[in-house]
Amino acid sequence: MIVCVCNNISDREIRQAIDLGITSVAELRQELGLGTCCGKCVSYAREVLNEHIDSKTTVTELSFRPAQLA
């Protein structure tokens, strides 16, 4: 879906940029040109950014508890 109509930027492009290290709307603006014309796309782009970053959360530590012996 096109997020930024003025610059023809899709949600897919935003997600790819995040996968390459983008972490803020300011970086999306700098790298993709998102929100540089009318700015109406910024709130939805922020939603896409936050949802995609949240979906990439990984487990960094597991704890193992052996079963209690009876």
C-alpha positions as CSV (number, residue, x, y, z in Angstrom):
1,M,0.0,0.0,0.0
2,I,1.3,3.5,-0.8
3,V,1.9,5.4,2.4
4,C,3.4,8.6,0.9
5,V,1.5,9.6,-2.2
6,C,3.6,12.6,-2.9
7,N,6.8,10.6,-3.2
8,N,5.3,7.2,-4.1
9,I,6.6,5.3,-1.0
10,S,5.0,2.1,0.0
11,D,4.7,0.3,3.4
12,R,6.9,-2.4,1.8
13,E,9.7,0.1,1.2
14,I,9.4,1.4,4.7
15,R,9.7,-2.1,6.1
16,Q,12.7,-2.8,3.9
17,A,14.4,0.4,5.2
18,I,13.7,-0.7,8.7
19,D,15.3,-4.1,8.0
20,L,18.4,-2.2,6.7
21,G,18.7,-0.3,10.0
22,I,16.3,2.7,9.9
23,T,14.8,3.3,13.3
24,S,13.0,6.7,13.2
25,V,10.7,8.8,11.0
26,A,13.5,11.3,10.7
27,E,15.7,8.7,9.1
28,L,12.8,7.6,6.8
29,R,12.5,11.3,5.8
30,Q,16.2,11.6,5.1
31,E,16.7,8.3,3.3
32,L,13.4,7.9,1.4
33,G,12.0,11.4,1.3
34,L,9.0,10.4,3.2
35,G,6.8,13.3,4.5
36,T,8.9,16.0,2.7
37,C,5.9,17.4,0.7
38,C,2.5,17.6,2.4
39,G,3.4,15.6,5.5
40,K,0.0,13.8,5.7
41,C,1.7,10.4,5.6
42,V,3.9,10.8,8.7
43,S,1.4,9.5,11.2
44,Y,0.7,6.3,9.3
45,A,4.4,5.9,8.5
46,R,5.1,6.1,12.2
47,E,2.6,3.3,12.8
48,V,4.2,1.1,10.1
49,L,7.6,1.8,11.7
50,N,6.6,1.0,15.2
51,E,4.6,-2.2,14.3
52,H,7.5,-3.5,12.2
53,I,10.1,-2.8,14.8
54,D,7.9,-4.5,17.5
55,S,7.4,-7.5,15.2
56,K,11.2,-7.9,15.0
57,T,11.7,-8.3,18.7
58,T,13.8,-11.4,19.4
59,V,14.5,-13.5,22.5
60,T,17.9,-12.8,23.7
61,E,18.0,-15.1,26.8
62,L,16.3,-18.3,27.7
63,S,16.3,-19.8,31.2
64,F,16.2,-23.5,31.6
65,R,14.5,-25.0,34.7
66,P,14.9,-28.7,35.1
67,A,11.8,-30.6,36.1
68,Q,11.4,-31.3,39.8
69,L,12.2,-34.9,40.6
70,A,9.6,-36.6,42.7
